[in-house]
């Protein structure tokens, strides 16, 4: 009986410590994992030496996309933690950018310095960290098989069932002539890396680009 009572006391003490720990974590007032703090352009390494004018055409491309919406529309309706304002608030900036002299770094630098505020990204209040970039592979392709475009990119079979063909079987024609070809590309190595990456772009012409992404995997081959 004494042993059982002692075990119950130990269990109750452990449970009490767990509750205290959970309450402490729930009310943790430490620095956030991801933070944004306004800073100055002088903190940007190379700001005075970079060809800032090269950023203006990129900004104008964004203007073309969101200025087609009403002035009262939110610039980014999906944003939850940051308010990017309404489209109408960005229109004067887009108009100013469109009138900047091409290739003039000083004019572009003044435009950004007077119209924008840089933010310092912090990691648990530390200003140093690591950003990683996402590589999106681009393939040359066609919707029809012809000429150099002989490598198929398949969509997911609707009746794939329990037997999923492996890479060798698919490359031997397990999915061929079933109307599953999304695109035909010109390079088997590029197609292989797109399957590894899980997504990418297929350039169909100078002005037409299609994006593809993974919907299923069968053995080591990706269906798009």
C-alpha positions as a printed Julia matrix, in Angstrom:
224×3 Matrix{Float64}:
   0.0    0.0     0.0
   2.84   2.35    0.94
   4.58   1.65   -2.39
   1.37   2.31   -4.3
   0.79   5.59   -2.42
   4.36   6.7    -3.14
   3.94   5.91   -6.86
   0.71   7.91   -7.03
   2.42  10.89   -5.39
   5.28  10.75   -7.87
   2.81  10.57  -10.78
   0.87  13.54   -9.43
   4.08  15.55   -8.99
   5.14  14.78  -12.59
   1.72  15.81  -13.87
   1.93  19.06  -11.9
   5.34  19.87  -13.37
   4.01  19.18  -16.87
   1.09  21.57  -16.33
   3.45  24.29  -15.08
   5.7   23.77  -18.11
   2.77  24.01  -20.53
   1.5   27.19  -18.87
   4.99  28.72  -19.04
   5.36  27.93  -22.74
   1.89  29.26  -23.5
   2.82  32.59  -21.94
   6.35  32.73  -23.31
   7.19  36.39  -23.88
  10.46  35.76  -25.72
  11.35  37.03  -29.18
   9.33  35.79  -32.15
  10.7   33.17  -34.51
  10.21  35.52  -37.45
  10.19  39.27  -37.06
  10.22  42.38  -39.25
  11.76  45.64  -38.08
  11.91  48.86  -40.16
  15.44  49.95  -40.97
  17.27  52.35  -43.3
  18.57  51.93  -46.83
  22.06  52.55  -45.5
  21.85  49.1   -43.88
  21.57  47.43  -47.31
  24.97  46.16  -48.37
  25.95  47.61  -51.75
  22.92  49.89  -51.98
  25.0   52.84  -53.23
  26.9   50.71  -55.76
  24.2   48.39  -57.17
  22.45  49.01  -60.49
  19.16  49.83  -58.78
  17.55  50.87  -62.07
  17.38  47.2   -63.07
  14.73  46.71  -60.36
  12.35  49.27  -61.9
  11.14  47.11  -64.85
  10.5   44.27  -62.38
   8.41  46.57  -60.22
   6.48  47.77  -63.28
   5.62  44.17  -64.18
   3.98  43.86  -60.77
   2.13  47.11  -61.41
   0.66  45.71  -64.63
  -0.79  42.8   -62.72
  -2.44  44.53  -59.77
  -3.45  47.84  -61.4
  -6.03  45.98  -63.49
  -8.06  45.61  -60.28
 -10.18  48.26  -58.58
  -8.53  50.87  -56.36
 -10.39  49.55  -53.32
  -9.12  46.0   -53.77
  -6.49  44.73  -51.33
  -3.04  44.46  -52.86
  -2.64  41.0   -51.33
  -5.98  39.59  -50.15
  -4.27  36.42  -48.88
  -1.93  38.18  -46.46
  -2.88  37.58  -42.83
  -0.11  39.19  -40.76
   0.84  42.14  -42.96
  -1.26  44.93  -44.47
   0.03  45.85  -47.92
  -2.7   48.43  -48.46
  -5.11  48.87  -51.33
  -4.38  48.93  -55.04
  -5.23  52.64  -55.27
  -2.49  53.47  -52.76
   0.1   51.92  -55.09
  -1.07  53.65  -58.27
   0.97  56.88  -57.73
   4.12  54.81  -57.15
   3.52  52.88  -60.36
   2.97  56.11  -62.29
   6.21  57.57  -60.93
   8.16  54.42  -61.76
   6.83  54.43  -65.32
   8.25  57.94  -65.85
  11.73  57.23  -64.49
  14.56  57.6   -67.04
  15.72  54.19  -68.2
  19.01  53.0   -66.72
  19.33  55.96  -64.33
  20.49  54.42  -61.05
  20.35  57.66  -59.08
  16.74  58.35  -60.08
  15.77  54.78  -59.28
  17.56  54.92  -55.93
  15.73  58.15  -55.02
  12.42  56.57  -56.08
  12.83  53.59  -53.77
  14.22  55.64  -50.89
  11.26  58.05  -50.92
   8.52  55.52  -51.65
   9.5   52.44  -49.66
  10.77  51.37  -46.24
  13.22  48.46  -45.98
  12.63  45.93  -43.22
  15.15  43.9   -41.3
  14.16  40.24  -41.02
  15.07  38.79  -37.63
  15.29  35.21  -36.42
  14.5   35.11  -32.7
  15.6   38.76  -32.61
  18.95  37.9   -34.23
  19.64  39.96  -37.4
  21.79  37.25  -38.98
  20.29  34.21  -40.66
  20.05  32.15  -43.82
  17.68  32.55  -46.73
  17.27  29.77  -49.27
  16.07  30.23  -52.83
  13.77  27.98  -54.83
  15.02  26.87  -58.23
  12.29  26.45  -60.83
  13.56  24.49  -63.81
  12.38  25.55  -67.27
  12.06  23.07  -70.12
  11.49  23.65  -73.82
   8.41  21.82  -74.95
   5.31  21.47  -77.06
   1.77  20.19  -76.62
   2.29  17.93  -79.62
   4.96  15.38  -80.43
   7.07  16.51  -83.32
  10.68  17.19  -84.28
  12.94  17.31  -81.25
  10.05  17.11  -78.77
   9.98  13.37  -78.08
  10.07  13.1   -74.26
   6.59  12.91  -72.67
   5.48  14.46  -69.38
   2.52  12.43  -68.15
  -0.52  13.4   -66.13
  -1.73  11.09  -63.37
  -3.63   8.1   -64.8
  -7.26   8.12  -63.61
  -7.21   4.34  -63.14
  -3.76   3.81  -61.7
  -5.12   1.14  -59.31
  -3.02  -0.9   -56.93
  -0.29  -1.73  -59.46
   1.77   1.35  -60.04
   4.3    0.9   -62.84
   7.87   1.74  -61.94
  10.14   4.07  -63.87
  11.5    1.35  -66.16
   7.98   0.19  -67.08
   6.82   3.74  -67.77
   9.87   4.5   -69.89
   9.13   1.26  -71.78
   5.66   2.58  -72.63
   3.35   1.55  -69.76
   1.53   4.92  -70.02
   2.03   5.52  -73.73
  -0.83   6.06  -76.19
  -3.38   6.55  -73.42
  -3.82  10.27  -73.92
  -1.92  11.05  -70.73
   0.79  13.17  -72.31
   0.61  16.75  -71.02
   3.63  18.0   -72.93
   6.49  16.76  -75.05
   9.93  18.14  -74.15
  13.29  17.98  -75.88
  15.64  16.87  -73.12
  15.33  13.68  -71.02
  17.78  15.01  -68.41
  15.74  18.18  -67.89
  12.59  16.06  -67.64
  14.29  13.92  -65.0
  15.25  16.96  -62.9
  11.72  18.34  -63.16
  10.45  15.06  -61.74
  12.94  15.3   -58.88
  12.08  18.95  -58.23
   8.35  18.25  -58.28
   7.46  21.35  -60.28
   8.75  23.57  -63.05
   7.89  25.43  -66.23
   7.55  24.36  -69.83
   8.24  27.1   -72.37
   5.98  26.58  -75.37
   6.93  29.76  -77.24
   8.5   33.16  -76.61
   5.31  34.39  -74.95
   3.71  31.19  -73.62
   4.86  29.34  -70.52
   3.0   26.55  -68.71
   3.65  25.64  -65.08
   3.45  22.01  -63.99
   3.45  20.44  -60.56
   3.35  17.02  -58.96
   0.02  15.32  -58.35
   1.24  11.75  -57.8
   4.33   9.61  -57.6
   4.73   6.1   -58.89
   7.96   4.41  -57.86
  10.58   7.0   -58.8
   8.63   8.74  -61.57
   6.55  11.85  -61.02
   3.17  12.27  -62.68
   2.2   15.9   -63.21
